[in-house]
Every structure is written in structure tokens, then in C-alpha cells.
Amino acid sequence: MTSKYFNPYTDFGFKKLFGEEASKDLLQDFLNQLLPPHHQIAELSFKNPEKIASTPKERKAIYDIYCKTAKGEQFIVEMQKAKVNFFKDRALFYSTFPIKEQAKKGVWNFELKPVYFIAILNFQYDEKEEMQKFLRAVCLKDQDGEIFYDKLHFKFLQMPLFTKQEHELESHFDKWVYFLKNLENFDHIPAILNEPIFQKGFEIAQLSHLTSRQYDAYLKSLVEYSEVQNVNDTAFGDGFEKGELAKALKVAKVLKDKNVSLDIIVISTGLSETEIEKL
């Protein structure tokens, strides 16, 4: 069955929902569920983070939106599309850019504005079950657990660990996470999400509302997402490792359902035309 709404984890989908002037109210509403009362956002402005990435591939995989509140608080919103090496190192590294950009020429007393690094992760980095937390809020603390520095915060959302169903949603934040995690699979607007902010999100995400050029861009973004998320670079031909074949078949099925051309599916998954045609 062809999806009615786009996948928000794709580069295209995430930026369409959260990275355009016309949808700034969606991003503001979502972020205000994560930020403390004294840092609620009154206004957003976008900056281009791509200038700090070294390669086109990295620009699509690291983070998407770099924002600043009306009062000057800065933060990064990241959509991590696949598990990467040294994820925590990367998070710390990219959080230093809005810090360094605050440096002033001439005499400066080094006073900094707060920085928030917010990552929506479509994977879980906590592998040990007893350590798993859907939402992990991190700041610098001393040996007694007291906050040492209150101007650098990390908030990691491990989306696979959110398992609440519609009847279990308790807060506006729960609704946002449920919306993002299940958007591509909805065929209608659930009653619990039938309110203005989510109605606008569904309107933006509806594939039939995209222009032909936008739809082509989405399909390309979907292929890139599928490659990064599910297929190992070495998993081609007879080189599939245990579990990789199942992943590749799953990706191929999704792409085929979306009427992606056969040659693109072959390139994206490493499967043969015969294997794909059998799906």
C-alpha cells in the first residue's frame, strides 16, 4: 500500500516539517515541549549549518536546523538518520559551533548564551536494556550530581524506545512523538491528533500535496534514507551478512510500494532484479 504521508526521518520530510518559514510554528511548538519554562521560544530564525560539514554526505547525515530564540538562546535540532560511529563525540563537536560563533571582536568578557543540542534519533544507542531511556537530558554536573554549568544542554530522543499507543498518550509531548514516529503509516488523522498544530503537520506531509518536483526530491531523499538506515555498504550480491538480506528486502518492498524505479531499488539495496520482482 502506498503511503499517504511522507517519512519525516528523510532529509526532505524533516526539513519540510521543521525547516521552512511556513512551518516555523510546528518547530516552535515541538521544541517548547522539550525546553524549560524560562527558555520557551517566542521567535525562531534559521541558519544554514551545512557550511560546517566537510562532505555532501555528511551534510545530509549530521543535523538539519540551527536556531536561535528571540532572546538569543541558541540550539541545534538534529535528525540522525542512522547509527554512526562516535555519536556522542559528534554531538559534542557540533554543539561547539554555536558556542564559538558567539565570540566577539575586541574586548569581550566571554559571557555565553545557552546552547541546546536536541537530537531525534531513529536508532537507539543504549544497547544494554537496563540503561535504556527514551528521553535523555544531559548537562554538565560535578561529582556530587550538582549542576556545574547550566548553559549547555543535550536532549536525545531514542525514538525506537517510545512504545506508547494512541490510548496511552498523556501529554502534548507524547502526541508529538507519536505523530513523528507513526506519520508515514497513518492513513487518516487519529482523533487524538485532531487539533490545529497536528492538522497543519498532516497537511504539509500529505504526498498528494507535493509538486512533481518536490515528489521527485522526496523519492530521492527516501532512497538515501533507506541506504543509510538499512543497508550496509558491503552488503551486495553474495556478500550479505546475517540479517542484511532481510533488511534489504524490507527496504526494497517499501521502495517498490512507492513506485520507485527498479534500477534505483537495485542500486539502493544490492538485490537482483529477480529478487525485487518476486516481492
C-alpha positions in Angstrom: 0.0 0.0 0.0 1.3 3.4 -1.0 1.8 5.8 2.0 -0.4 8.8 2.2 2.2 10.9 4.2 5.9 11.2 3.7 8.6 9.8 6.0 9.6 12.6 8.5 13.0 10.9 9.0 14.1 11.6 5.5 16.1 14.8 4.8 13.3 16.1 2.7 10.5 15.2 5.1 12.2 16.6 8.2 13.1 19.9 6.5 9.6 20.2 5.1 8.0 19.8 8.5 10.5 21.7 10.6 12.9 23.7 8.3 10.8 26.2 6.4 9.4 29.6 7.2 5.9 28.5 6.6 6.2 25.7 9.2 8.1 27.5 11.9 5.1 27.3 14.3 5.4 23.5 14.2 9.1 23.5 15.2 8.4 26.1 17.9 5.5 24.1 19.4 7.6 20.9 19.3 10.7 22.4 20.9 8.7 24.2 23.6 7.8 20.7 24.9 11.5 20.0 25.4 12.8 23.3 26.7 12.4 24.6 30.3 9.8 27.3 31.2 12.4 30.1 31.3 13.6 29.2 27.8 10.3 28.9 25.9 10.6 30.1 22.3 8.9 33.3 21.3 10.5 33.5 17.8 12.7 31.4 15.6 15.3 32.2 12.9 17.1 29.7 10.7 20.7 29.5 9.9 22.5 27.2 7.5 24.6 24.5 9.3 25.8 23.0 6.1 28.8 25.4 5.9 30.5 23.3 8.7 30.1 19.9 7.2 33.0 18.7 5.1 31.2 16.5 2.5 27.7 16.4 0.9 27.0 13.1 2.5 27.9 14.4 5.9 25.7 17.5 5.4 22.7 15.1 5.0 23.5 12.9 7.9 24.7 15.1 10.8 22.0 17.7 11.6 19.4 19.8 9.9 18.4 23.0 11.7 20.3 25.5 13.8 18.1 28.0 15.5 18.1 31.0 17.9 15.3 32.3 20.1 14.2 35.9 20.2 16.3 36.4 23.4 19.4 34.9 21.7 19.4 31.4 23.1 20.9 29.1 20.6 20.4 25.4 19.9 20.7 22.7 17.3 18.0 20.4 16.2 19.4 17.2 14.8 17.7 14.4 12.9 20.2 11.5 12.9 19.1 9.0 10.2 21.3 6.0 11.1 23.6 4.8 13.8 27.1 6.3 13.3 30.4 5.8 15.0 31.2 8.1 17.9 27.7 9.6 18.0 28.3 11.3 21.4 31.6 12.7 20.1 29.8 14.2 17.1 27.1 15.7 19.3 29.6 17.4 21.5 31.7 18.5 18.4 28.7 20.1 16.6 27.5 21.8 19.8 30.7 23.8 19.9 29.9 25.7 16.7 27.1 27.9 18.1 29.4 28.4 21.1 32.4 29.6 19.1 30.2 31.8 16.9 29.4 34.0 20.0 33.0 35.2 20.2 33.2 39.0 19.7 36.0 41.0 18.3 37.9 43.3 20.5 37.4 43.3 24.3 35.0 40.5 25.3 34.2 39.1 28.8 33.4 35.6 27.4 29.8 35.6 28.7 27.9 33.0 26.6 24.3 32.4 25.8 22.8 29.0 26.4 23.0 26.3 23.7 20.7 23.3 23.3 21.5 20.3 21.2 18.3 18.3 20.5 18.6 15.1 18.6 15.7 13.0 17.3 17.3 9.6 16.8 15.8 6.9 14.7 18.0 4.4 16.4 19.0 3.5 20.0 22.5 3.9 21.3 21.7 2.4 24.7 22.3 -1.3 23.9 22.0 -2.6 27.5 18.4 -2.8 28.4 18.8 -1.6 32.0 20.4 1.6 30.7 17.7 2.4 28.1 15.9 5.7 28.3 13.7 7.2 25.6 14.5 10.8 26.6 17.9 11.5 28.0 18.6 15.1 29.2 22.2 15.8 29.8 24.1 18.8 31.3 27.4 19.3 33.0 27.4 18.2 36.6 30.1 17.8 39.3 31.0 14.7 41.3 28.0 15.2 43.7 25.5 15.4 40.9 25.1 19.2 41.2 24.9 21.3 38.0 28.3 22.8 37.3 27.3 24.7 34.1 23.8 25.4 33.0 24.3 26.8 29.5 25.0 23.7 27.6 22.2 21.0 27.3 21.8 17.9 25.3 18.4 16.2 24.8 18.4 12.8 23.0 15.2 11.2 21.9 15.7 7.5 21.1 12.6 7.0 19.0 12.6 3.2 18.9 12.2 3.2 22.7 8.9 5.1 22.5 6.2 2.5 22.5 3.1 4.3 23.7 -0.1 3.6 21.7 -2.8 6.2 21.0 -4.8 5.4 24.1 -1.7 5.8 26.3 -0.7 9.3 25.2 -0.7 11.6 28.3 0.8 14.9 27.2 1.3 17.2 24.2 4.8 16.0 24.0 3.6 12.4 23.8 1.4 13.4 20.9 4.3 15.0 19.1 6.5 11.9 19.4 3.6 9.6 18.4 3.0 11.9 15.3 6.6 11.8 14.2 7.1 8.1 14.8 4.0 6.9 13.0 3.4 9.7 10.4 4.3 7.6 7.4 2.0 4.8 8.4 -1.2 6.8 9.1 -4.0 6.7 6.5 -6.1 9.3 8.3 -5.7 11.8 11.2 -6.2 9.9 14.6 -8.8 11.5 16.8 -6.2 12.3 19.5 -4.2 14.3 17.0 -7.1 16.2 15.5 -6.1 19.6 16.7 -4.8 22.6 14.7 -1.0 22.2 15.1 -1.1 18.5 14.0 -3.7 19.2 11.3 -1.1 21.5 9.8 1.6 18.9 10.1 -0.6 16.3 8.3 -1.4 18.9 5.6 2.3 19.5 4.9 3.1 15.8 5.0 0.5 14.7 2.5 2.3 13.4 -0.6 -0.6 14.3 -2.9 0.0 18.0 -2.0 3.6 17.9 -3.2 4.5 19.3 -6.7 6.0 16.8 -9.1 9.5 18.3 -8.5 9.0 18.1 -4.7 7.8 14.5 -5.0 10.9 13.5 -7.1 13.1 15.2 -4.4 11.3 13.2 -1.7 11.8 9.9 -3.6 15.5 10.7 -3.9 15.6 11.5 -0.2 13.8 8.3 0.6 16.3 6.3 -1.3 19.2 8.0 0.5 17.5 7.4 3.9 16.9 3.7 3.1 20.5 3.3 2.1 21.8 4.8 5.2 19.3 3.3 7.6 19.1 -0.3 6.4 21.8 -1.4 4.0 25.5 -1.9 4.9 27.9 -0.7 2.2 29.4 -4.1 1.8 26.0 -5.9 1.5 26.0 -6.5 -2.2 25.4 -9.7 -4.3 26.5 -12.7 -2.3 28.1 -10.5 0.3 25.1 -10.1 2.6 25.8 -10.8 6.2 23.3 -12.4 8.5 20.2 -10.2 8.8 21.3 -7.9 6.0 19.2 -9.8 3.4 16.0 -9.3 5.4 16.8 -5.6 5.8 17.5 -5.2 2.1 14.2 -7.0 1.2 12.3 -4.7 3.6 13.8 -1.6 2.0 13.1 -2.9 -1.4 9.4 -3.6 -0.5 9.0 0.0 0.8 10.5 1.5 -2.3 8.6 -0.8 -4.7 5.3 0.2 -2.9 6.2 3.8 -3.6 6.7 3.1 -7.3 10.4 3.8 -7.2 12.1 2.6 -10.4 13.6 -0.9 -10.5 17.1 0.3 -11.3 17.1 2.7 -8.3 15.9 -0.1 -6.0 18.7 -2.4 -7.3 21.3 0.3 -6.6 19.9 1.1 -3.2 19.6 -2.4 -1.9 22.1 -4.6 -3.8 19.3 -7.1 -4.6 18.9 -8.6 -8.0 16.0 -7.6 -10.3 14.6 -11.1 -9.9 14.6 -10.9 -6.1 12.8 -7.5 -6.3 10.2 -8.6 -8.8 9.3 -11.5 -6.6 8.2 -9.1 -3.8 
